Amino acid sequence: MYTAGTVGSKQGTTMRLDEFATMRSLEETHWWFVGRRSLLREVLCRLRLRNALILDAGCGTGYAGRELRRAGTVVGLDICREVLGKSAAGGSETPGNEPYPVLNCVALIEDAPFPGGTFDLVVALDLLEHIEDDAAALREICRVMKPGGYVLIAVPACPGLWSHHDEVLGHRRRYTIQQVVRKSRAAGLAPIRASHFVTGVFPLAALYRILRKSAPANRRSDLSAVPEPLNSLLASLLRIESSVLFRICLPFGLSVVLLARKDA
């Protein structure tokens, strides 16, 4: 059953709408979202997709789609109509290089309303941790991918860092790299690169989460505005991580990132 003020899934309530409002207010400049967009740009550059059909699964406010549409038409899928695609960050356009459109679809990724073999690329950023049966979601992602198509997954890392932040955001779990690789293979995907991400800030973030475990529960997530120049420094660190992620595996981080392929 869905609860007022939350974003639901087939299995139960997940993320509160006020947290989406916070995301919308921060996604244009906050280091976390800058890092996610840097990761997307690096992946698109490496895959060299053109005129592609891309699924932004669990798109939320749509910040990822505004980056992805440079490579093709984007379908943003989310269960919550109230937040779907309402991004504060607009895609920059230059004459003669206008981005492709972004289309919205209200649906569950576990029951995606698309024929098999539809998408050249599926992006699932911070989605699987919200889903009780993440294995079923991965199988459905594989089903809607074209043979030879790609999927980019990002999930929260390090189960030992579970905190009230995860509970407020409606997470069901945090992952290890081994878990993500194993589950993706079981779904029929062939991993190309699996690595940690958000490595530079990990020591301080881990210490903060550990110390907060003994403090009274906070009714909000840890996502909040960061003062300059710290925000710019953290954003720069994630740009660097994005640029090296596909050459070296980062040993630890707040996220696990997986790029995988559906074999032809």
C-alpha positions as CSV (number, residue, x, y, z in Angstrom):
1,M,0.0,0.0,0.0
2,Y,1.3,3.5,-0.8
3,T,1.4,6.1,1.9
4,A,0.7,9.8,1.4
5,G,3.9,11.7,1.1
6,T,5.9,8.7,-0.2
7,V,6.9,7.2,-3.5
8,G,5.7,3.7,-3.7
9,S,6.8,0.5,-5.4
10,K,5.0,-2.8,-5.9
11,Q,6.3,-4.1,-2.6
12,G,5.7,-1.1,-0.4
13,T,6.5,2.5,0.5
14,T,9.8,3.9,-0.4
15,M,11.0,7.5,-0.7
16,R,9.3,10.6,0.7
17,L,8.2,13.3,-1.7
18,D,9.9,16.0,0.4
19,E,13.2,14.3,-0.3
20,F,12.6,14.6,-4.0
21,A,11.9,18.3,-3.5
22,T,15.4,18.6,-1.8
23,M,16.9,16.8,-4.8
24,R,15.3,19.1,-7.2
25,S,16.7,22.1,-5.4
26,L,20.2,20.7,-5.3
27,E,20.7,18.7,-8.5
28,E,22.1,21.4,-10.6
29,T,25.1,22.2,-8.5
30,H,25.4,19.7,-5.6
31,W,28.6,17.6,-5.8
32,W,26.7,14.3,-5.7
33,F,24.7,15.1,-8.8
34,V,27.6,16.7,-10.6
35,G,29.5,13.5,-10.1
36,R,26.6,11.4,-11.4
37,R,26.5,13.5,-14.6
38,S,30.2,13.2,-15.0
39,L,29.9,9.4,-14.8
40,L,27.2,9.5,-17.5
41,R,29.3,11.7,-19.8
42,E,32.2,9.3,-19.4
43,V,30.0,6.3,-20.2
44,L,28.4,7.9,-23.2
45,C,31.8,8.9,-24.5
46,R,33.1,5.4,-24.2
47,L,30.1,3.7,-25.7
48,R,29.9,6.2,-28.6
49,L,26.1,5.9,-28.9
50,R,24.3,7.8,-31.6
51,N,20.6,8.0,-32.3
52,A,20.1,5.5,-29.4
53,L,17.0,4.6,-27.5
54,I,17.8,4.9,-23.8
55,L,15.8,3.9,-20.7
56,D,16.3,6.0,-17.6
57,A,14.9,3.5,-15.1
58,G,13.8,5.0,-11.8
59,C,14.4,8.5,-13.3
60,G,12.9,10.5,-10.5
61,T,13.3,14.2,-11.2
62,G,15.0,13.4,-14.5
63,Y,18.5,14.9,-14.0
64,A,20.2,11.9,-15.7
65,G,17.9,12.1,-18.7
66,R,19.0,15.6,-19.4
67,E,22.6,14.2,-19.9
68,L,21.6,11.1,-21.7
69,R,19.5,12.8,-24.4
70,R,22.7,13.9,-26.1
71,A,23.1,10.3,-27.3
72,G,19.5,9.6,-28.3
73,T,15.8,9.6,-27.3
74,V,15.4,9.0,-23.6
75,V,12.4,7.3,-21.9
76,G,12.3,8.2,-18.2
77,L,10.4,5.6,-16.2
78,D,9.3,6.1,-12.7
79,I,6.4,5.0,-10.4
80,C,5.7,8.5,-9.1
81,R,3.9,10.8,-11.4
82,E,4.3,13.7,-9.0
83,V,8.1,13.9,-9.4
84,L,8.5,12.4,-12.9
85,G,11.0,14.4,-14.9
86,K,10.6,17.6,-12.9
87,S,14.2,18.5,-13.0
88,A,15.6,21.9,-12.1
89,A,18.7,21.3,-14.3
90,G,18.2,22.1,-18.0
91,G,20.3,20.6,-20.7
92,S,22.7,23.1,-22.3
93,E,22.1,23.4,-26.0
94,T,24.1,24.8,-28.8
95,P,22.8,25.8,-32.3
96,G,22.8,22.8,-34.6
97,N,23.3,20.4,-31.7
98,E,20.0,20.3,-29.9
99,P,19.5,17.2,-27.7
100,Y,17.1,14.5,-28.4
101,P,13.7,14.4,-26.5
102,V,13.0,12.9,-23.1
103,L,9.7,11.0,-22.9
104,N,8.1,10.0,-19.5
105,C,6.4,6.8,-18.6
106,V,4.7,6.0,-15.2
107,A,5.4,2.3,-14.5
108,L,7.4,-0.2,-12.4
109,I,10.7,-1.4,-13.7
110,E,9.7,-4.9,-12.5
111,D,6.9,-4.8,-15.0
112,A,8.2,-2.5,-17.7
113,P,5.6,-1.9,-20.5
114,F,8.1,-2.3,-23.4
115,P,8.7,-5.1,-25.9
116,G,11.8,-7.2,-25.4
117,G,14.9,-6.0,-27.1
118,T,13.9,-2.3,-27.2
119,F,16.7,-0.3,-25.7
120,D,20.3,0.3,-26.7
121,L,21.2,1.5,-23.2
122,V,19.4,1.2,-19.8
123,V,20.5,3.4,-16.9
124,A,19.5,2.5,-13.4
125,L,21.1,5.0,-11.0
126,D,20.2,4.5,-7.3
127,L,17.2,2.3,-8.2
128,L,17.8,-1.3,-7.3
129,E,18.3,-0.6,-3.6
130,H,14.6,0.5,-3.4
131,I,13.2,-2.7,-4.8
132,E,12.5,-5.8,-2.7
133,D,13.0,-8.3,-5.6
134,D,16.0,-6.7,-7.3
135,A,16.8,-9.9,-9.1
136,A,13.4,-9.6,-10.9
137,A,14.1,-6.0,-11.7
138,L,17.5,-7.0,-13.3
139,R,15.9,-9.7,-15.3
140,E,13.3,-7.2,-16.7
141,I,16.1,-4.7,-17.5
142,C,17.9,-7.5,-19.4
143,R,14.7,-8.4,-21.2
144,V,14.1,-4.8,-22.6
145,M,17.7,-4.4,-23.7
146,K,18.7,-5.1,-27.3
147,P,21.1,-7.9,-27.9
148,G,24.5,-6.2,-27.6
149,G,22.9,-3.4,-25.6
150,Y,24.4,-1.9,-22.4
151,V,23.2,-1.2,-18.8
152,L,24.8,1.2,-16.3
153,I,23.9,0.5,-12.7
154,A,24.8,2.5,-9.6
155,V,23.8,1.4,-6.1
156,P,24.9,2.4,-2.5
157,A,27.9,0.4,-1.4
158,C,29.2,-1.1,1.9
159,P,26.4,-2.8,3.9
160,G,28.2,-1.8,7.1
161,L,27.4,1.9,6.4
162,W,23.6,1.2,6.7
163,S,22.1,4.2,8.6
164,H,19.0,6.3,9.1
165,H,19.9,8.0,5.8
166,D,19.1,4.7,4.0
167,E,15.8,4.3,5.9
168,V,14.7,7.9,5.1
169,L,15.4,7.3,1.4
170,G,13.5,4.0,1.4
171,H,16.5,1.8,0.8
172,R,16.2,-1.9,1.4
173,R,19.9,-2.8,1.2
174,R,23.4,-1.6,0.4
175,Y,25.6,-3.7,-1.8
176,T,29.1,-5.2,-2.3
177,I,30.7,-5.3,-5.7
178,Q,30.5,-9.1,-5.6
179,Q,26.7,-9.0,-5.0
180,V,26.1,-6.7,-7.9
181,V,28.2,-8.7,-10.3
182,R,26.6,-12.0,-9.2
183,K,23.1,-10.7,-9.5
184,S,23.7,-9.1,-12.9
185,R,25.2,-12.4,-14.3
186,A,22.2,-14.3,-12.9
187,A,19.9,-12.0,-14.8
188,G,21.7,-12.7,-18.1
189,L,24.1,-9.7,-18.2
190,A,27.8,-9.8,-18.9
191,P,29.7,-7.4,-16.6
192,I,32.3,-5.2,-18.4
193,R,33.4,-3.0,-15.5
194,A,32.6,-3.1,-11.8
195,S,34.1,-0.6,-9.4
196,H,33.5,1.6,-6.4
197,F,32.7,5.2,-6.9
198,V,32.6,8.3,-4.7
199,T,35.9,7.2,-3.2
200,G,37.5,10.5,-2.2
201,V,34.8,11.4,0.3
202,F,34.4,7.9,1.6
203,P,36.6,8.1,4.7
204,L,34.8,11.2,6.1
205,A,31.4,10.0,5.1
206,A,32.0,6.6,6.7
207,L,33.2,8.2,9.9
208,Y,30.1,10.4,10.0
209,R,27.7,7.5,9.4
210,I,29.4,5.5,12.1
211,L,29.2,8.3,14.6
212,R,25.6,9.1,13.8
213,K,24.5,5.5,14.6
214,S,24.5,6.3,18.3
215,A,22.8,9.7,17.8
216,P,19.0,10.3,17.8
217,A,17.4,9.4,14.5
218,N,17.2,12.3,12.0
219,R,13.9,12.6,10.1
220,R,15.8,13.8,7.0
221,S,18.5,12.2,4.8
222,D,22.1,13.4,4.7
223,L,21.5,15.2,1.4
224,S,21.9,18.9,2.0
225,A,23.6,22.0,0.6
226,V,27.4,22.1,0.9
227,P,29.2,25.4,1.3
228,E,31.7,26.6,-1.3
229,P,34.5,26.0,-2.0
230,L,34.0,22.5,-0.4
231,N,31.2,21.7,-2.9
232,S,33.4,22.5,-5.9
233,L,36.3,20.5,-4.4
234,L,34.1,17.4,-4.0
235,A,32.6,17.8,-7.5
236,S,36.1,18.0,-8.9
237,L,37.1,14.8,-7.1
238,L,34.2,13.0,-8.7
239,R,35.0,14.3,-12.1
240,I,38.5,12.8,-11.7
241,E,37.1,9.5,-10.5
242,S,34.8,9.4,-13.5
243,S,37.7,9.8,-15.8
244,V,39.7,6.9,-14.3
245,L,36.9,4.6,-13.4
246,F,37.1,2.5,-16.6
247,R,40.9,2.2,-16.4
248,I,41.3,1.2,-12.7
249,C,38.9,-0.3,-10.1
250,L,38.6,2.1,-7.2
251,P,39.0,0.1,-4.0
252,F,36.3,1.6,-1.9
253,G,33.5,4.2,-2.1
254,L,30.0,5.1,-1.3
255,S,28.6,3.6,-4.5
256,V,29.1,0.5,-6.6
257,V,29.0,1.2,-10.4
258,L,28.5,-1.6,-12.9
259,L,28.6,-1.4,-16.7
260,A,27.4,-4.6,-18.3
261,R,26.3,-5.9,-21.7
262,K,23.6,-8.2,-23.0
263,D,25.3,-10.7,-25.2
264,A,24.1,-10.9,-28.8
